[in-house]
Amino acid sequence: MDELELVVFDMAGTTVEDRGQVPAAFVAALASQGIAVTSEQIKGVRGSSKREALRQFIPVGPAQAQRADDAYATFQSHLAHLYTTEGVRAIAGAPDVFRFLRERGVRVALNTGFDRGMTELLLTALGWNDGLVDGVVCGDDVAQGRPAPYLIFRAMERTGATDVHKVANVGDTTLDLLAGHHAGVGWNIGVLSGAHSRQMMEAMPHTHLLASVVELMGLWKVV
């Protein structure tokens, strides 16, 4: 596995089970601003920075920034409540994949459209903040979220990876795959365990489509 330095994983839907909490929080946040959205509209922004995604639905005007901030605060509160009451579970086998890679000298990073506070809530609930991964990059760590490549580049910086062609990007949304494409990663891998269907993912630039992250161990045994 000398060709591989770093694997950058998305969280919700890729390494963390997505049981509808994020879409529900989006609906509640926008409803607090008198805005109704469809499931298809929400699906279209999955994988992006949550603050940026909410802003897209707020009408342009003098109060847009404040309304977006208020909606984001509602989103955070609602999602934290759902995660606290319903619990947080890893995608089956995800921690095993992290260990498999790190035991072979490959660094592991998580990247997410959540801000640092929500991410820490998830990491604590999962028990992942005890050195299981080498770095975590959040939506508020970069100037622009997906499909921009900056989350991946920041993950490289955090973990000391220097060759983007030796980096793999793994995610469950079309924006994950676009970000990996824009970053120029060596492996741009979609998983079908989260937000977007095979049909949607197949239409995006990718090197592999897998049922879940567990299949990575089989993929890289032959790399």
Protein Blocks (a to p, Z undefined) as FASTA:
>chain_A
ZZpmbdcddfehilgccehlmmmmmmmmmmmnopacdfklmmmmgoiafklmmmmmpccd
fklmmmmmmmmmmmmmmmmmmmmmnopaddehklmmmmmmmmnopacddddfbdfklmmm
mmmmnopanopambdcdfklpfbdcfbfklmmmmmmmnopabfklcccddfbfklmmmmm
mnopabdcddfkbmbcfklmmmpccfbdcfblklmmmmmmmZZ
